[in-house]
Amino acid sequence: MRIILLGPPGAGKGTLAKLLKEALNIAHISTGDILREEMKNQTPLGMEIKKLVESGALVPDEIVTKIIENKLTANKNGAQGYMLDGFPRTKVQAEQLDAILTKIRHPIDVALYMEASVPVIIQRLTGRRVCKKCGAPFHIKNRPPKKQDICDLCGGELYQRPDDNEETIRKRMKVYLESTAPIVDYYHAQRKLVKVDADKESEILKDELMQLFNDQGKASHKSGHGPLKSS
Ligand code: AMP
């Protein structure tokens, strides 16, 4: 399956993607994770984008689109299935993605729009902690690690992302509303959009989505139509 995860910062895209990755056995491609890795390794690209990412601004379209194009064409992710997490974030990126997908002839099946309320978003982002080593997500209240500041999975140190402070979160929300929210309509018009209530716990959401994918898969098998019905 080929899925795009859409939604504001704090909707739980990364957490849901990690759960669906296991359940569906498909790749998880997160532009945010890729950019943070570049910053951690202090590559020329990492140095170039650091200020933008840490201030909550968007990285230029051509940089992120190139990253995605390389990922989708290099290792057969296009054919085997993937989740795009954090991309596209602008209408230009959405159009460029369509051009790439047309070229590799693997259109997306569904754009999952994860709708979350502002108090839930703020609570999630301010309490979020991430493993420095493996990237596993934790939360000081909702998903605390067994040992304080230590990753349950790999023993790595947990840290708070520099863009997860209230001021930068407000900026990211503004950027989301101005640049990213309009592309929800773009996928609605393509009849690819499926809206989900992202205030729910990620585990519950994952179970509901797996049920939906199974039901729709059976229905499309019978009717010969595409795998999902859009909202
Ligand atoms: P995320 O991990 O998805 O919250 O992304 C963290 C930051 O990386 C964003 O606030 C942007 O600065 C940058 N970023 C990630 N994906 C994109 C994208 N598709 N377009 C532009 N900037 C991005």
Boltz pocket constraint, residues with backbone or C-beta under 6 A from the ligand:
constraints:
  - pocket:
      binder: B
      contacts: [[A, 9], [A, 31], [A, 32], [A, 33], [A, 35], [A, 52], [A, 53], [A, 54], [A, 56], [A, 57], [A, 58], [A, 59], [A, 60], [A, 61], [A, 64], [A, 85], [A, 86], [A, 87], [A, 88], [A, 89], [A, 90], [A, 93], [A, 163], [A, 172]]
      max_distance: 6.0
